[in-house]
Amino acid sequence: MRAGPFADSPEFRRLIAGESPVDPARVALELAADAYPGLDIEDYLARIAALSERVRPRCPSNAGAREILGQVNWVLFVEEEMRGNQDDYYDPRNSYLNEVLDRRLGIPISLSVLYWAIARPLGLSVAGLNFPAHFMLRVDDSQETLFVDPFHSGAILDREACRRRLSEILQQPVDLSDEMTSPAPLAVVVTRMLRNLKSIYLRAEEIPSVLPIQRRLVALNPRDAEELRDLGELCLRAERPGEAVDPLQAYLSTSPADARSAEIASLLIAARRRLAEWN
């Protein structure tokens, strides 16, 4: 009996099936296993749990969110010396959670996933914020909503400070609407992680590295015409015409009047021709 898609990624399968809850750190490590075959996911999860347990005894039972976050920051950014990799931001290792733990370097979203995994077992209500050009966390308690920026040593911001931070990053005024500060669904967070990696590997023309990423993007976004198109094109570039046919056909069915429809139709014909020659 053949295993289904993503048989080695059970948490990712739960995510695409819409099940809940799903562990963001486990999903991130399953993504990393594409690039690091044989990755010991349980070992890295144990390391994350140990960081969380290091924080726990430092927080009194009546500690508020700010106090707990302060202790998380001390463990992560002082004792562990985690930091944002501003010198080599587009190194793909910054996006893989195992490498973030090993190298103590990351980008906003990978450091946020690590922070999230440490803070949530401590009783904090944590969610991702899919801001443009940056990624942060939202932490709610009974008295206030806080914004945490793990890329900048876990800076704890109120709403106005968060607005100013985004304005600085985007170099333009930002109106921090309620929609922008709403918790991002985990599927959106993982999609952003995958698209970061996709962009890096495409820039380097590393097709074997980007193909498993693109398969996951289509699994998470099965109605996204551009992701379907990209999967078909990447499969052709990887000499996998049989795998290219379905996504190219789905793209044409979804976007029959798209500007690239004639080009994609030609690619689909070429994929079928090559497949017939191989058979």
C-alpha positions as a printed NumPy array, in Angstrom:
array([[  0.   ,   0.   ,   0.   ],
       [  1.457,   3.375,  -1.048],
       [  1.772,   6.127,   1.519],
       [ -0.155,   9.299,   0.779],
       [  1.35 ,  12.731,   0.112],
       [  3.502,  14.098,   2.951],
       [  3.498,  10.758,   4.738],
       [  6.594,  11.859,   6.656],
       [  4.919,  15.128,   7.7  ],
       [  1.919,  14.178,   9.844],
       [  1.57 ,  17.619,  11.441],
       [  1.649,  19.29 ,   8.026],
       [ -1.038,  16.858,   6.872],
       [ -3.16 ,  17.887,   9.862],
       [ -2.679,  21.511,   8.858],
       [ -3.818,  21.014,   5.251],
       [ -6.752,  18.93 ,   6.524],
       [ -7.887,  21.874,   8.671],
       [ -7.45 ,  20.02 ,  11.951],
       [ -6.769,  21.811,  15.216],
       [ -4.667,  22.387,  17.2  ],
       [ -1.522,  22.16 ,  15.062],
       [  1.953,  22.692,  16.521],
       [  3.768,  25.461,  14.578],
       [  7.228,  24.268,  15.676],
       [  6.577,  20.682,  14.604],
       [  5.305,  21.859,  11.209],
       [  8.387,  24.081,  10.806],
       [ 10.674,  21.15 ,  11.555],
       [  8.795,  18.928,   9.092],
       [  9.46 ,  21.58 ,   6.437],
       [ 13.126,  21.563,   7.428],
       [ 13.274,  17.796,   6.959],
       [ 12.883,  18.361,   3.202],
       [ 16.288,  20.028,   3.213],
       [ 17.765,  17.889,   5.99 ],
       [ 16.762,  14.257,   5.411],
       [ 16.893,  12.235,   8.603],
       [ 16.373,  15.316,  10.776],
       [ 15.583,  14.268,  14.363],
       [ 12.445,  16.328,  14.867],
       [ 11.791,  14.998,  18.361],
       [ 15.277,  16.032,  19.487],
       [ 14.727,  19.616,  18.372],
       [ 11.275,  19.72 ,  19.943],
       [ 12.834,  18.515,  23.189],
       [ 15.387,  21.324,  22.988],
       [ 12.594,  23.858,  22.55 ],
       [ 10.66 ,  22.364,  25.464],
       [ 13.786,  22.601,  27.612],
       [ 14.042,  26.324,  26.862],
       [ 10.429,  26.774,  27.909],
       [ 11.027,  24.822,  31.119],
       [ 14.057,  27.004,  31.861],
       [ 11.762,  30.033,  31.827],
       [  8.95 ,  28.507,  33.905],
       [ 10.499,  28.58 ,  37.42 ],
       [ 11.458,  32.228,  36.942],
       [  7.812,  33.268,  36.612],
       [  5.709,  33.499,  39.797],
       [  2.215,  32.075,  39.606],
       [  0.688,  35.546,  39.462],
       [  3.071,  36.838,  36.772],
       [  1.529,  38.916,  34.013],
       [  2.28 ,  38.66 ,  30.318],
       [  4.966,  41.352,  30.376],
       [  6.849,  39.633,  33.188],
       [  6.74 ,  36.243,  31.469],
       [  7.82 ,  37.755,  28.151],
       [ 10.719,  39.444,  29.895],
       [ 11.936,  36.071,  31.167],
       [ 11.515,  34.492,  27.719],
       [ 13.586,  37.323,  26.291],
       [ 16.307,  36.81 ,  28.885],
       [ 16.624,  33.11 ,  28.11 ],
       [ 16.485,  33.485,  24.328],
       [ 18.396,  36.663,  23.661],
       [ 20.779,  36.931,  26.622],
       [ 21.554,  33.369,  27.692],
       [ 21.126,  31.707,  24.293],
       [ 22.273,  34.776,  22.32 ],
       [ 19.667,  34.335,  19.598],
       [ 19.577,  37.194,  17.129],
       [ 18.243,  38.296,  13.798],
       [ 20.653,  37.685,  10.948],
       [ 20.881,  41.166,   9.491],
       [ 24.24 ,  40.47 ,   7.818],
       [ 23.046,  37.578,   5.631],
       [ 19.277,  37.839,   5.737],
       [ 18.65 ,  35.637,   2.68 ],
       [ 20.719,  32.659,   3.771],
       [ 18.161,  29.801,   3.581],
       [ 19.426,  28.448,   6.893],
       [ 17.75 ,  31.426,   8.581],
       [ 14.382,  29.933,   7.622],
       [ 14.89 ,  26.401,   8.967],
       [ 14.052,  25.989,  12.642],
       [ 16.768,  23.386,  13.279],
       [ 19.384,  25.785,  11.912],
       [ 17.952,  28.664,  13.934],
       [ 18.475,  26.612,  17.083],
       [ 21.941,  25.417,  16.064],
       [ 23.304,  28.7  ,  14.706],
       [ 21.27 ,  31.057,  16.944],
       [ 20.404,  33.107,  13.87 ],
       [ 17.086,  33.645,  12.157],
       [ 14.703,  35.958,  10.345],
       [ 11.513,  37.45 ,  11.802],
       [  9.218,  34.528,  11.034],
       [ 11.559,  31.701,  12.097],
       [ 12.508,  33.472,  15.326],
       [  8.811,  34.128,  15.917],
       [  7.934,  30.44 ,  15.529],
       [ 10.649,  29.556,  18.043],
       [  9.465,  32.261,  20.45 ],
       [  5.861,  31.086,  20.001],
       [  6.819,  27.499,  20.832],
       [  8.566,  28.589,  24.026],
       [  5.936,  31.079,  25.218],
       [  2.747,  29.121,  24.594],
       [  3.402,  26.341,  27.158],
       [  3.88 ,  29.088,  29.762],
       [  0.206,  29.966,  29.528],
       [  0.486,  32.903,  27.152],
       [ -2.039,  33.501,  24.387],
       [  0.257,  33.861,  21.368],
       [ -0.54 ,  34.336,  17.685],
       [  1.357,  35.285,  14.551],
       [  0.911,  38.642,  12.82 ],
       [  1.409,  38.562,   9.061],
       [  2.495,  42.183,   8.669],
       [  3.823,  43.42 ,   5.301],
       [  7.622,  43.17 ,   5.12 ],
       [  7.876,  41.945,   8.702],
       [  6.516,  39.284,  11.037],
       [  5.716,  39.68 ,  14.721],
       [  3.724,  38.023,  17.468],
       [  0.628,  39.152,  19.302],
       [  0.219,  38.295,  22.992],
       [ -3.089,  38.886,  24.76 ],
       [ -3.79 ,  38.871,  28.457],
       [ -6.768,  40.106,  30.45 ],
       [ -5.526,  43.698,  30.547],
       [ -3.785,  44.461,  27.252],
       [ -2.604,  43.328,  23.851],
       [  1.149,  43.334,  23.366],
       [  3.225,  43.026,  20.215],
       [  6.529,  41.141,  20.326],
       [  9.297,  41.518,  17.746],
       [ 11.629,  38.497,  18.076],
       [ 13.855,  39.752,  15.255],
       [ 14.741,  42.734,  17.448],
       [ 15.576,  40.822,  20.655],
       [ 11.949,  40.308,  21.629],
       [ 11.063,  43.991,  21.876],
       [  7.706,  44.301,  23.652],
       [  5.574,  46.978,  21.993],
       [  2.192,  48.55 ,  22.567],
       [ -0.016,  49.323,  19.574],
       [  1.477,  52.755,  18.896],
       [  5.058,  51.513,  19.176],
       [  4.19 ,  48.658,  16.83 ],
       [  2.767,  51.133,  14.327],
       [  5.964,  53.189,  14.496],
       [  8.128,  50.094,  14.057],
       [  6.244,  49.073,  10.904],
       [  6.389,  52.635,   9.566],
       [ 10.174,  52.596,   9.99 ],
       [ 10.515,  49.231,   8.246],
       [  8.232,  50.179,   5.336],
       [  9.544,  53.761,   5.235],
       [  6.043,  55.128,   4.954],
       [  3.173,  55.907,   7.346],
       [  1.212,  52.836,   8.48 ],
       [ -2.372,  52.762,   9.708],
       [ -2.433,  49.79 ,  12.064],
       [ -5.966,  48.547,  11.453],
       [ -7.777,  45.854,  13.43 ],
       [ -7.535,  43.611,  10.365],
       [ -3.741,  43.947,  10.297],
       [ -3.461,  43.045,  13.971],
       [ -5.793,  40.047,  13.778],
       [ -4.117,  36.684,  14.45 ],
       [ -2.96 ,  35.067,  11.224],
       [ -4.182,  31.509,  10.579],
       [ -1.343,  29.026,  10.858],
       [ -1.769,  28.076,   7.19 ],
       [ -0.989,  31.705,   6.297],
       [  2.089,  31.674,   8.534],
       [  3.409,  28.458,   6.991],
       [  2.658,  29.745,   3.49 ],
       [  4.788,  32.8  ,   4.244],
       [  7.621,  30.61 ,   5.51 ],
       [  7.492,  28.527,   2.336],
       [  7.328,  31.534,   0.033],
       [ 10.4  ,  33.02 ,   1.704],
       [ 12.325,  29.839,   0.936],
       [ 10.884,  29.61 ,  -2.558],
       [ 12.111,  33.109,  -3.357],
       [ 15.605,  32.364,  -2.037],
       [ 16.007,  29.104,  -3.953],
       [ 14.531,  30.486,  -7.183],
       [ 16.976,  33.384,  -7.056],
       [ 19.785,  30.826,  -6.831],
       [ 18.212,  28.588,  -9.526],
       [ 18.2  ,  25.656,  -7.093],
       [ 15.277,  23.771,  -8.647],
       [ 15.707,  20.498,  -6.675],
       [ 15.486,  22.522,  -3.45 ],
       [ 12.463,  24.571,  -4.453],
       [ 10.348,  21.703,  -5.822],
       [  9.364,  20.155,  -2.435],
       [  8.599,  23.66 ,  -1.177],
       [  6.315,  24.281,  -4.138],
       [  4.489,  20.988,  -3.581],
       [  3.721,  22.1  ,  -0.031],
       [  2.564,  25.521,  -1.219],
       [  0.06 ,  23.929,  -3.588],
       [ -1.137,  21.552,  -0.867],
       [ -1.791,  24.53 ,   1.412],
       [ -3.243,  26.718,  -1.353],
       [ -4.889,  24.328,  -3.818],
       [ -6.952,  27.064,  -5.481],
       [ -4.072,  29.498,  -5.953],
       [ -3.609,  29.636,  -9.722],
       [ -0.105,  31.074,  -9.565],
       [  1.125,  28.367,  -7.225],
       [ -0.36 ,  25.7  ,  -9.502],
       [  1.332,  27.287, -12.506],
       [  4.662,  27.491, -10.693],
       [  4.463,  23.832,  -9.674],
       [  3.853,  22.788, -13.263],
       [  6.737,  24.888, -14.568],
       [  9.113,  23.68 , -11.877],
       [  8.23 ,  20.051, -12.572],
       [  9.073,  20.575, -16.226],
       [ 12.386,  22.194, -15.33 ],
       [ 13.097,  19.232, -13.067],
       [ 12.352,  16.776, -15.912],
       [  9.154,  15.547, -14.25 ],
       [  6.589,  16.042, -17.06 ],
       [  4.163,  13.547, -15.573],
       [  3.885,  15.614, -12.401],
       [  3.581,  18.84 , -14.418],
       [  0.397,  17.919, -16.301],
       [ -2.195,  18.179, -13.519],
       [ -1.11 ,  21.545, -12.067],
       [ -0.75 ,  23.111, -15.516],
       [ -4.211,  21.87 , -16.488],
       [ -5.621,  23.12 , -13.175],
       [ -4.049,  26.518, -13.783],
       [ -5.646,  26.808, -17.216],
       [ -9.013,  25.744, -15.803],
       [ -8.727,  28.343, -13.045],
       [ -7.368,  31.21 , -15.17 ],
       [ -8.483,  30.642, -18.78 ],
       [ -8.094,  34.332, -19.712],
       [ -4.816,  34.923, -17.91 ],
       [ -2.077,  36.78 , -19.757],
       [  0.118,  33.683, -19.665],
       [ -2.599,  31.184, -20.631],
       [ -1.3  ,  30.646, -24.175],
       [  2.238,  30.078, -22.917],
       [  1.058,  27.652, -20.237],
       [ -1.1  ,  25.804, -22.769],
       [  2.028,  25.305, -24.88 ],
       [  3.89 ,  23.992, -21.828],
       [  1.057,  21.584, -21.127],
       [  1.234,  20.243, -24.695],
       [  5.009,  19.877, -24.333],
       [  4.626,  18.04 , -21.017],
       [  2.143,  15.585, -22.516],
       [  4.361,  15.06 , -25.555],
       [  7.428,  14.339, -23.406],
       [  5.418,  12.016, -21.211],
       [  4.175,  10.096, -24.259],
       [  7.733,   9.783, -25.552],
       [  8.901,   8.342, -22.247],
       [  6.06 ,   5.828, -22.201]])
